[in-house]
Amino acid sequence: MYIKESKGFPEDFLWGAASAAYQVEGAYDEDGKGLSSWDAFVKIPGKTFKGTTGDVAVDHYHRYKEDVKLMAYIGLKTYRFSISWSRIFPEGNGKLNEKGLQFYDDLINECIKYKIKPMVTLYHWDMPQSLIDQYGGWESRQSVDDFVNYAKVCFSHYGDRVKHWIIMNEQNVFTSHGWMLGTHPPGKINDLKMFYQVNHHVFMAHAYSVLALKEMYDDALVGSSFAFSPSYALTNKPEDALSKQDYDTLQSYYWMDVYAYGRYPRAALSYLESLNVKIEMEPWDEDILKRSALLIDFMGVNYYQTTTVAYNPPQGVNNLNGENNSGKKGTKAVTGIPGLYMNPSNDFLDKTDWDWAIDPSGLRFACRDITSRYDLPIIISENGLGAFDKIEDGKIHDPYRVDYLREHIKELKKACDEGCRILSYCVWSFTDVLSWLNGYQKRYGLVYVDRDEEENSGTLKRIPKYSYYWYKKVIESNGENL
Ligand code: BGP
């Protein structure tokens, strides 16, 4: 849409950067923390790139003060981080761990000291292992009660200082990797029934948490973050357009509709019925989902790339996992579900070394789509570039990351001009972090961390990259100086 004059970003826009507990904290068994699903999963040979773990990660647990100080220097307005459930409840339920509570108290207070608003994610994939041992984790309905109990403890303990809450991070990603692709815990492959059942439990955990938070703090802002890859039809053949609809329904709206409308898309339910998949629900679930949908304040969006969709005949591509986890460009395979759709590469777009399509306009497309469909404010809770960064003369020159971020921010600004209500933009990630399946070599940070795949490698020293200094100017100019 051509808008004559840009109004730019709103004055109170929250420029941020993000992390997740498992990817940065380390200290995996310190101060009473229980093991999480990821602590256990990474120890299974062959599950992660070169066997990398988050045992030490980038040691944020011990170095958070240094990290927050670096955030303060560039004037970061918000720091998005996640709480590790098994630090608060080592067993997931039962006994509370005061030292775990204290860690996040300290981190939150440190942020506030520098006027950085803490934006807290409650679940960024590290389920307490004990709950998996007790009853299969998310596979059991019991997980809903235990999650909501954990959520309430966090709300009542930190809610006086934390205004922005993200309940779930990328429910679509952790459930599909966990129960369809077998690449995240619990490592199950093609367990379609359980995949949808688990999702229902996670939706209920999200919904009850939203209701609980609003009862305690009606001025809190709450939502969940969705990994949104908007799609383009490969051609204007009607069958490609319909496959795009199937893709959107099953891969995007299936989650966002539940968060925002409190109901599953009808086409998805019909499809599941045809596969004999029936989601077990309590009679009151629909009502709870609807009530929570009325209360969410934003749609959280983690945006990295768009997807291309083409019709896939019943005898066609049958491949759920095409991921390139090595960083060897051009090794991603085409994925597809026979009879529904396939996802060929988009020849109009450049790719990262991990074959993620680089598409800044996709971010604007995502915001426009959410605004039209749900009319909700949006928090961009992640966006960034994974790359091989090299130190030269003690410095990291990453103009490619600046280009990536600049182009995405430009498109975001256009989305604001087009009426989207964007509240915040968080770069993934503040420091370099452990990439779940890609080790330490896939770096996203504005700040370099001296370590690689080997445990106890590197000094863990923090070195601000060129992109860090660039982002400082972006924040100072409220997105005008790009
Ligand atoms: C999102 C996750 C993040 C982060 C990011 C980059 O899916 O929420 O935790 O990891 O993607 O992904 P990757 O590390 O696989 O490159």
Residues whose N, C-alpha, C, O or C-beta is under 5 A from the ligand:
A	BS01	BGP	A20 E170 G386 S435 W436
